Amino acid sequence: MNEIRFGTAGVAEDFKTLGYKNSFGVPEYLSDYGLNAFEYQCGRGVRLSEESGKKLGALGAAKDIRFSVHAPYYISMSSMEEDKRIGSVRYLLESAAAVRSLGGKRVIFHSGSCGKQSREAALEKALDTMRRAVEAMDEQGFSDIVLCPETMGKINQLGTLDEVLALCKVDDRILPCIDFGHLNARTLGGLATKADFAAVLDRMEEVLQDDRARNFHVHFSKIEYTKGGEKCHLTFADTTFGPDYEPFLELCCQRGLTPTVICESAGTQAADARTMMRYYQSLAGKE
């Protein structure tokens, strides 16, 4: 049975001050916050051994923590250099092995930038790399692992909502990672009202026409932006930049959506994830 889940990307600043010494403390740390999802960060490379992954996964399973993995940041599905595109497939396979060791299913990744080519040319390369990645995943025994392209925050990056949905159309196992902070940043504040959020959800439903539009992956944080899009992640204490989480969670409750919501606030992601969880529970009458 699918259910909405809340968790963090990595650990917040209070992790060590609370006495936790390494990643094996993550499940207890999250459980104490009432959270039940964790995105293990492999942005600088996949360094999680199978042994450590299985140990952490077992500890997480005991606390009902659902794991995902964020693949290396240097993945570039749209690179003009073929060897970098081939390398990107290899990094996805490494990330798939890591998330499997944790007992999770989802690998989240950035698809790349446009560089000196048109958006159309960049997307065509990314689509080709995506097809290669799906084939490689199946060949290497990872057909059960879910690839999740992420919407991006800088305007010159590949990762508009429609670009991510196009990548998802390559195979019906590919799941969108909707980073609402990124979408708000790249549209220079375009997620201001409940109707703005509804338009994103409606577009997903229109394009995907299946359960992926209900069980998708989410990143949420407030993000400062400039004319080029994303500048830096903020916390929920910021009152200048958006987006606000309330309209999104109200729509989740009204529509029966069950995404996994990962908070990426700058240093307060556990507290801010708990704030979102408690707001959702108040809407759903679960307090």
C-alpha positions as CSV (number, residue, x, y, z in Angstrom):
1,M,0.0,0.0,0.0
2,N,1.4,3.4,-1.0
3,E,1.5,6.2,1.6
4,I,3.0,9.6,1.7
5,R,6.3,9.7,3.4
6,F,8.5,12.5,4.7
7,G,12.3,12.5,5.2
8,T,15.6,14.2,4.6
9,A,18.4,14.5,2.0
10,G,21.4,13.6,4.2
11,V,21.5,14.6,7.8
12,A,20.8,18.0,9.3
13,E,23.2,20.1,11.3
14,D,22.0,18.8,14.7
15,F,22.9,15.2,13.8
16,K,26.3,15.2,15.5
17,T,25.3,17.6,18.3
18,L,22.7,15.0,19.3
19,G,25.5,12.5,19.7
20,Y,25.2,10.5,16.4
21,K,28.7,9.5,15.1
22,N,28.1,7.9,11.7
23,S,25.4,7.0,9.2
24,F,24.3,3.9,11.2
25,G,22.6,6.4,13.5
26,V,20.4,7.8,10.8
27,P,17.4,5.5,11.3
28,E,17.2,6.3,15.0
29,Y,17.7,10.0,14.3
30,L,14.9,10.1,11.7
31,S,12.6,8.0,13.8
32,D,13.0,10.4,16.8
33,Y,11.8,13.1,14.4
34,G,8.9,10.9,13.3
35,L,10.2,10.7,9.8
36,N,10.3,7.6,7.6
37,A,12.3,8.4,4.5
38,F,16.0,9.1,3.8
39,E,17.8,10.0,0.6
40,Y,21.4,8.8,0.9
41,Q,23.7,11.3,-0.8
42,C,26.2,10.0,-3.4
43,G,26.6,13.4,-5.1
44,R,30.4,13.2,-5.0
45,G,30.6,9.6,-6.0
46,V,29.2,6.2,-4.9
47,R,31.3,5.2,-1.9
48,L,28.8,3.1,0.0
49,S,30.0,-0.5,0.3
50,E,27.5,-3.4,-0.1
51,E,28.3,-4.5,3.5
52,S,27.7,-1.0,5.0
53,G,24.6,-0.6,2.8
54,K,23.0,-3.8,4.0
55,K,23.8,-2.9,7.7
56,L,22.3,0.5,7.3
57,G,19.3,-0.9,5.3
58,A,18.6,-3.4,8.1
59,L,18.7,-0.7,10.8
60,G,16.4,1.4,8.6
61,A,13.9,-1.4,8.0
62,A,13.5,-1.9,11.7
63,K,12.4,1.8,11.9
64,D,10.3,1.7,8.7
65,I,12.7,4.0,6.9
66,R,12.4,4.0,3.1
67,F,15.8,4.7,1.4
68,S,16.5,6.3,-1.9
69,V,19.9,7.4,-3.3
70,H,20.9,10.6,-5.0
71,A,23.3,9.7,-7.8
72,P,26.6,11.6,-8.5
73,Y,26.2,15.3,-9.5
74,Y,28.6,14.9,-12.4
75,I,26.1,12.7,-14.4
76,S,25.5,14.4,-17.7
77,M,22.9,12.6,-19.9
78,S,23.0,15.5,-22.4
79,S,26.8,16.0,-22.7
80,M,28.1,16.6,-26.2
81,E,30.9,14.1,-25.3
82,E,29.8,10.6,-25.8
83,D,32.2,9.2,-23.2
84,K,30.6,11.4,-20.6
85,R,27.2,10.1,-21.5
86,I,28.4,6.5,-21.3
87,G,30.0,7.3,-18.0
88,S,26.7,8.6,-16.8
89,V,25.1,5.2,-17.4
90,R,27.9,3.6,-15.4
91,Y,27.2,6.0,-12.4
92,L,23.5,5.2,-12.5
93,L,24.4,1.4,-12.3
94,E,26.7,2.1,-9.3
95,S,23.9,4.1,-7.7
96,A,21.4,1.3,-8.4
97,A,23.7,-1.2,-6.6
98,A,24.0,1.2,-3.6
99,V,20.2,1.7,-3.3
100,R,19.6,-2.1,-3.6
101,S,22.0,-2.7,-0.7
102,L,20.0,-0.3,1.4
103,G,16.8,-2.1,0.5
104,G,15.5,0.9,-1.5
105,K,14.3,1.3,-5.1
106,R,14.7,4.9,-6.2
107,V,17.8,6.5,-7.8
108,I,17.5,10.3,-8.2
109,F,19.8,12.1,-10.7
110,H,20.4,15.4,-12.5
111,S,20.1,15.0,-16.3
112,G,22.7,17.6,-17.2
113,S,22.9,21.1,-18.8
114,C,22.4,22.4,-22.3
115,G,25.9,23.8,-22.6
116,K,26.5,25.2,-26.1
117,Q,23.8,23.3,-27.8
118,S,20.1,24.0,-28.1
119,R,17.6,22.7,-25.5
120,E,16.2,20.5,-28.2
121,A,19.6,18.9,-29.0
122,A,20.4,18.5,-25.3
123,L,17.1,16.7,-24.7
124,E,17.6,14.4,-27.7
125,K,21.0,13.3,-26.3
126,A,19.5,12.9,-22.8
127,L,16.7,10.8,-24.2
128,D,19.2,8.6,-26.0
129,T,21.2,8.2,-22.8
130,M,18.1,7.4,-20.9
131,R,17.2,4.6,-23.3
132,R,20.8,3.2,-22.9
133,A,20.5,3.5,-19.1
134,V,17.2,1.5,-19.1
135,E,18.8,-1.2,-21.3
136,A,21.9,-1.4,-19.1
137,M,19.8,-1.6,-15.9
138,D,17.9,-4.5,-17.3
139,E,21.0,-6.2,-18.5
140,Q,22.8,-5.8,-15.2
141,G,19.8,-7.2,-13.2
142,F,18.5,-3.8,-11.9
143,S,15.1,-3.9,-13.7
144,D,13.4,-3.4,-10.3
145,I,15.3,-0.2,-9.5
146,V,13.5,3.1,-10.4
147,L,15.4,5.9,-12.1
148,C,14.1,9.4,-11.2
149,P,15.2,12.4,-13.3
150,E,15.0,15.6,-11.3
151,T,13.6,19.0,-12.2
152,M,16.4,21.5,-12.0
153,G,16.8,25.0,-10.6
154,K,19.1,26.8,-13.1
155,I,17.6,28.0,-16.3
156,N,20.5,26.7,-18.5
157,Q,20.1,23.2,-17.0
158,L,18.1,20.5,-18.6
159,G,15.2,19.9,-16.2
160,T,12.0,21.8,-16.9
161,L,8.9,19.9,-15.9
162,D,8.2,18.9,-19.5
163,E,11.8,17.8,-20.1
164,V,11.7,15.6,-17.0
165,L,8.3,14.1,-18.1
166,A,9.8,13.5,-21.6
167,L,12.6,11.4,-20.0
168,C,9.9,9.5,-18.0
169,K,8.2,8.6,-21.2
170,V,11.2,6.5,-22.3
171,D,10.0,3.7,-20.0
172,D,7.0,3.4,-17.7
173,R,9.3,2.5,-14.8
174,I,10.9,5.9,-14.9
175,L,9.6,8.2,-12.1
176,P,9.7,12.0,-12.0
177,C,11.5,13.7,-9.1
178,I,9.7,17.0,-8.8
179,D,11.9,19.5,-7.0
180,F,9.4,22.3,-6.3
181,G,12.1,24.6,-5.0
182,H,14.0,24.2,-8.3
183,L,10.8,24.7,-10.3
184,N,10.1,27.9,-8.4
185,A,13.6,29.1,-8.9
186,R,13.9,28.5,-12.6
187,T,10.5,30.2,-13.1
188,L,11.6,33.1,-10.9
189,G,8.8,32.6,-8.4
190,G,6.3,30.8,-10.5
191,L,5.0,28.6,-7.7
192,A,3.1,31.2,-5.7
193,T,-0.4,29.9,-5.5
194,K,-2.2,26.7,-5.0
195,A,-3.3,26.9,-8.7
196,D,0.4,27.0,-9.7
197,F,1.1,23.7,-7.8
198,A,-2.1,22.2,-9.2
199,A,-0.9,23.0,-12.8
200,V,2.3,21.0,-12.1
201,L,0.3,18.0,-10.8
202,D,-2.2,18.3,-13.6
203,R,0.6,18.3,-16.2
204,M,2.1,15.1,-14.7
205,E,-1.2,13.4,-14.9
206,E,-1.8,14.5,-18.4
207,V,1.6,13.3,-19.7
208,L,2.1,10.1,-17.6
209,Q,-1.5,8.9,-17.3
210,D,-0.6,6.3,-14.6
211,D,0.2,5.8,-11.0
212,R,3.5,7.7,-11.4
213,A,1.5,10.9,-11.2
214,R,0.4,10.0,-7.7
215,N,3.5,8.1,-6.3
216,F,6.2,10.4,-7.6
217,H,9.3,11.6,-5.7
218,V,9.6,15.1,-4.3
219,H,12.3,17.4,-3.2
220,F,11.1,20.4,-1.2
221,S,13.0,23.5,0.1
222,K,12.9,27.2,-0.2
223,I,15.6,28.4,-2.6
224,E,17.0,31.9,-3.3
225,Y,17.2,32.7,-7.0
226,T,18.6,35.3,-9.4
227,K,17.8,36.0,-13.0
228,G,19.6,32.7,-13.9
229,G,17.5,30.6,-11.5
230,E,18.7,28.8,-8.4
231,K,21.3,30.5,-6.2
232,C,21.2,28.6,-2.8
233,H,19.0,26.5,-0.6
234,L,17.4,28.2,2.4
235,T,15.3,27.1,5.4
236,F,11.6,27.4,6.1
237,A,12.4,30.3,8.4
238,D,13.0,32.5,5.3
239,T,10.1,34.7,4.4
240,T,11.5,36.2,1.2
241,F,11.7,33.3,-1.2
242,G,9.4,30.4,-1.8
243,P,7.9,28.1,-2.4
244,D,5.5,27.4,0.5
245,Y,4.8,23.8,1.3
246,E,1.2,24.3,2.5
247,P,-0.5,24.5,-1.0
248,F,1.3,21.4,-2.2
249,L,0.4,19.3,0.9
250,E,-3.2,20.5,0.7
251,L,-3.4,19.2,-2.9
252,C,-1.8,15.9,-1.8
253,C,-4.5,15.4,0.8
254,Q,-7.3,16.5,-1.5
255,R,-6.2,14.3,-4.4
256,G,-5.0,11.3,-2.4
257,L,-1.4,11.6,-3.7
258,T,1.3,9.5,-2.0
259,P,4.7,10.9,-2.9
260,T,7.9,10.5,-1.0
261,V,8.7,14.0,0.2
262,I,12.4,14.7,0.8
263,C,13.3,18.0,2.5
264,E,16.5,19.7,1.3
265,S,16.5,22.7,3.6
266,A,20.0,24.1,4.3
267,G,20.9,22.5,7.6
268,T,17.4,22.2,9.1
269,Q,16.0,19.5,6.8
270,A,14.9,17.2,9.6
271,A,13.0,19.9,11.5
272,D,11.5,21.3,8.3
273,A,10.5,17.8,7.1
274,R,8.8,17.3,10.5
275,T,7.0,20.6,10.0
276,M,5.6,19.4,6.6
277,M,4.7,16.0,8.1
278,R,2.7,17.5,11.0
279,Y,0.9,19.9,8.6
280,Y,-0.1,17.0,6.4
281,Q,-1.2,15.0,9.4
282,S,-3.4,18.0,10.6
283,L,-5.0,18.0,7.1
284,A,-5.6,14.3,7.1
285,G,-6.9,14.3,10.7
286,K,-4.1,12.0,11.9
287,E,-2.7,14.2,14.7
